[in-house]
């Protein structure tokens, strides 16, 4: 039986983090291998990729903001065309 992990190694689900190396930012969506790896998504729900993989080493993630388990969405106006 697999249990759902809400936090691991100082990070919680939906925390906003920065990835060291490629400077990507995203929200924590899940954990892999007891928290050694983290799944991140951007504000639109797309996975943040690192070397073609959809998970990132947890030691490369630095906390920007703890969201108290609330998901915040960021959308930029440059993504849309206005007529």
Protein Blocks (a to p, Z undefined) as FASTA:
>chain_A
ZZddfbgehiaehiacddehjlpacddfbdeehhlaccdddfkopacdeehiabdcfklp
ccfbdghhpacddddfklpccZZ
